[in-house]
Amino acid sequence: MRRIAYSPRLGAFALGCIDKNLQNNQEIVACSIKLVEELAFEPMGEAFELSRALEMVTTIFPAVLRDVNGVLVDRFLVGTSYLNDEDASARRALKAAAYSY
């Protein structure tokens, strides 16, 4: 796990995870964002896999934002960065994950 954030309104943690595997003597790195409930850490839905092998979670924080209808909803905002990429200094990403219950 690389990052963790807690939302008391959702009763959940958002986890920025790194999975490293060795395949054919080469390390394969994959990153994902998982939502787990606060007491037993049981998964709440499917993990969100980041799109690129070199994209890493740098920050996660909870937020309450308005949706397109003006209703307040809970979100986890996730900041990512790219490693070992020639354009890395110019690229950053911010993803918003919405969870409805």
Phi and psi restraints in degrees (value plus and minus 20) as a CYANA .aco file:
   2 ARG   PHI    -124.2   -84.2
   2 ARG   PSI     -60.1   -20.1
   3 ARG   PHI    -160.8  -120.8
   3 ARG   PSI     135.1   175.1
   4 ILE   PHI    -164.7  -124.7
   4 ILE   PSI     122.9   162.9
   5 ALA   PHI    -161.7  -121.7
   5 ALA   PSI     130.1   170.1
   6 TYR   PHI    -141.0  -101.0
   6 TYR   PSI     116.1   156.1
   7 SER   PHI    -137.5   -97.5
   7 SER   PSI      87.5   127.5
   8 PRO   PHI     -85.5   -45.5
   8 PRO   PSI     -49.6    -9.6
   9 ARG   PHI     -87.3   -47.3
   9 ARG   PSI     -55.9   -15.9
  10 LEU   PHI    -107.6   -67.6
  10 LEU   PSI     -41.3    -1.3
  11 GLY   PHI      46.1    86.1
  11 GLY   PSI      22.1    62.1
  12 ALA   PHI    -166.3  -126.3
  12 ALA   PSI     136.5   176.5
  13 PHE   PHI    -129.5   -89.5
  13 PHE   PSI     123.2   163.2
  14 ALA   PHI    -124.8   -84.8
  14 ALA   PSI     110.7   150.7
  15 LEU   PHI    -137.6   -97.6
  15 LEU   PSI     107.0   147.0
  16 GLY   PHI    -113.6   -73.6
  16 GLY   PSI      92.5   132.5
  17 CYS   PHI    -132.9   -92.9
  17 CYS   PSI     129.3   169.3
  18 ILE   PHI    -141.2  -101.2
  18 ILE   PSI     109.4   149.4
  19 ASP   PHI    -136.7   -96.7
  19 ASP   PSI      99.8   139.8
  20 LYS   PHI    -134.2   -94.2
  20 LYS   PSI     107.7   147.7
  21 ASN   PHI    -149.8  -109.8
  21 ASN   PSI     131.9   171.9
  22 LEU   PHI    -125.0   -85.0
  22 LEU   PSI      99.1   139.1
  23 GLN   PHI    -150.7  -110.7
  23 GLN   PSI     102.2   142.2
  24 ASN   PHI      33.5    73.5
  24 ASN   PSI      24.8    64.8
  25 ASN   PHI      41.4    81.4
  25 ASN   PSI       4.5    44.5
  26 GLN   PHI    -148.2  -108.2
  26 GLN   PSI     112.4   152.4
  27 GLU   PHI     -99.0   -59.0
  27 GLU   PSI     105.3   145.3
  28 ILE   PHI    -127.7   -87.7
  28 ILE   PSI     104.6   144.6
  29 VAL   PHI    -133.0   -93.0
  29 VAL   PSI     110.3   150.3
  30 ALA   PHI    -151.8  -111.8
  30 ALA   PSI     121.1   161.1
  31 CYS   PHI    -138.8   -98.8
  31 CYS   PSI     128.1   168.1
  32 SER   PHI    -168.9  -128.9
  32 SER   PSI     146.6   186.6
  33 ILE   PHI    -140.5  -100.5
  33 ILE   PSI     106.3   146.3
  34 LYS   PHI    -142.2  -102.2
  34 LYS   PSI     123.9   163.9
  35 LEU   PHI    -129.9   -89.9
  35 LEU   PSI     104.8   144.8
  36 VAL   PHI    -148.8  -108.8
  36 VAL   PSI     130.0   170.0
  37 GLU   PHI     -95.3   -55.3
  37 GLU   PSI     136.2   176.2
  38 GLU   PHI     -91.9   -51.9
  38 GLU   PSI     -44.8    -4.8
  39 LEU   PHI    -114.1   -74.1
  39 LEU   PSI     -71.2   -31.2
  40 ALA   PHI    -125.9   -85.9
  40 ALA   PSI     -19.1    20.9
  41 PHE   PHI      38.1    78.1
  41 PHE   PSI       9.4    49.4
  42 GLU   PHI     -92.8   -52.8
  42 GLU   PSI     119.1   159.1
  43 PRO   PHI     -81.2   -41.2
  43 PRO   PSI     122.7   162.7
  44 MET   PHI    -136.3   -96.3
  44 MET   PSI      64.5   104.5
  45 GLY   PHI      72.4   112.4
  45 GLY   PSI    -194.5  -154.5
  46 GLU   PHI    -103.5   -63.5
  46 GLU   PSI     131.1   171.1
  47 ALA   PHI     -89.1   -49.1
  47 ALA   PSI     128.5   168.5
  48 PHE   PHI    -117.9   -77.9
  48 PHE   PSI      90.7   130.7
  49 GLU   PHI    -102.0   -62.0
  49 GLU   PSI     111.6   151.6
  50 LEU   PHI     -90.5   -50.5
  50 LEU   PSI     129.5   169.5
  51 SER   PHI     -93.3   -53.3
  51 SER   PSI     -45.1    -5.1
  52 ARG   PHI    -144.3  -104.3
  52 ARG   PSI     126.3   166.3
  53 ALA   PHI     -82.7   -42.7
  53 ALA   PSI     -47.4    -7.4
  54 LEU   PHI    -115.8   -75.8
  54 LEU   PSI     -15.1    24.9
  55 GLU   PHI    -107.6   -67.6
  55 GLU   PSI     105.0   145.0
  56 MET   PHI    -140.5  -100.5
  56 MET   PSI     124.6   164.6
  57 VAL   PHI     -93.6   -53.6
  57 VAL   PSI     107.0   147.0
  58 THR   PHI    -128.2   -88.2
  58 THR   PSI     -47.1    -7.1
  59 THR   PHI    -178.2  -138.2
  59 THR   PSI     130.8   170.8
  60 ILE   PHI    -159.9  -119.9
  60 ILE   PSI     115.1   155.1
  61 PHE   PHI    -169.1  -129.1
  61 PHE   PSI     128.0   168.0
  62 PRO   PHI     -99.9   -59.9
  62 PRO   PSI     130.9   170.9
  63 ALA   PHI    -171.5  -131.5
  63 ALA   PSI     132.0   172.0
  64 VAL   PHI    -132.4   -92.4
  64 VAL   PSI      95.6   135.6
  65 LEU   PHI    -147.0  -107.0
  65 LEU   PSI     141.4   181.4
  66 ARG   PHI    -106.5   -66.5
  66 ARG   PSI     118.8   158.8
  67 ASP   PHI    -106.1   -66.1
  67 ASP   PSI    -191.6  -151.6
  68 VAL   PHI     -85.6   -45.6
  68 VAL   PSI     -39.2     0.8
  69 ASN   PHI    -115.0   -75.0
  69 ASN   PSI     -17.7    22.3
  70 GLY   PHI      65.4   105.4
  70 GLY   PSI     -14.1    25.9
  71 VAL   PHI    -105.6   -65.6
  71 VAL   PSI     115.6   155.6
  72 LEU   PHI     -92.8   -52.8
  72 LEU   PSI     109.3   149.3
  73 VAL   PHI    -153.9  -113.9
  73 VAL   PSI     132.2   172.2
  74 ASP   PHI    -104.3   -64.3
  74 ASP   PSI     118.7   158.7
  75 ARG   PHI    -159.3  -119.3
  75 ARG   PSI     137.3   177.3
  76 PHE   PHI    -133.0   -93.0
  76 PHE   PSI     103.7   143.7
  77 LEU   PHI    -112.4   -72.4
  77 LEU   PSI     111.4   151.4
  78 VAL   PHI    -143.1  -103.1
  78 VAL   PSI     102.9   142.9
  79 GLY   PHI    -119.3   -79.3
  79 GLY   PSI     117.5   157.5
  80 THR   PHI    -148.5  -108.5
  80 THR   PSI     144.0   184.0
  81 SER   PHI    -161.9  -121.9
  81 SER   PSI     144.7   184.7
  82 TYR   PHI    -128.7   -88.7
  82 TYR   PSI     114.9   154.9
  83 LEU   PHI    -124.5   -84.5
  83 LEU   PSI     127.6   167.6
  84 ASN   PHI      33.1    73.1
  84 ASN   PSI      20.9    60.9
  85 ASP   PHI    -140.6  -100.6
  85 ASP   PSI     118.1   158.1
  86 GLU   PHI     -82.3   -42.3
  86 GLU   PSI     -45.6    -5.6
  87 ASP   PHI    -122.2   -82.2
  87 ASP   PSI      -4.2    35.8
  88 ALA   PHI     -78.9   -38.9
  88 ALA   PSI     -56.5   -16.5
  89 SER   PHI     -86.8   -46.8
  89 SER   PSI     -43.0    -3.0
  90 ALA   PHI    -119.1   -79.1
  90 ALA   PSI     -27.9    12.1
  91 ARG   PHI    -135.3   -95.3
  91 ARG   PSI     114.6   154.6
  92 ARG   PHI    -163.9  -123.9
  92 ARG   PSI     136.2   176.2
  93 ALA   PHI    -154.9  -114.9
  93 ALA   PSI     127.7   167.7
  94 LEU   PHI    -150.3  -110.3
  94 LEU   PSI     101.6   141.6
  95 LYS   PHI    -135.2   -95.2
  95 LYS   PSI     121.6   161.6
  96 ALA   PHI    -132.6   -92.6
  96 ALA   PSI     106.3   146.3
  97 ALA   PHI    -128.1   -88.1
  97 ALA   PSI     105.3   145.3
  98 ALA   PHI    -127.4   -87.4
  98 ALA   PSI     116.0   156.0
  99 TYR   PHI    -147.8  -107.8
  99 TYR   PSI     106.1   146.1
 100 SER   PHI    -131.4   -91.4
 100 SER   PSI     117.5   157.5
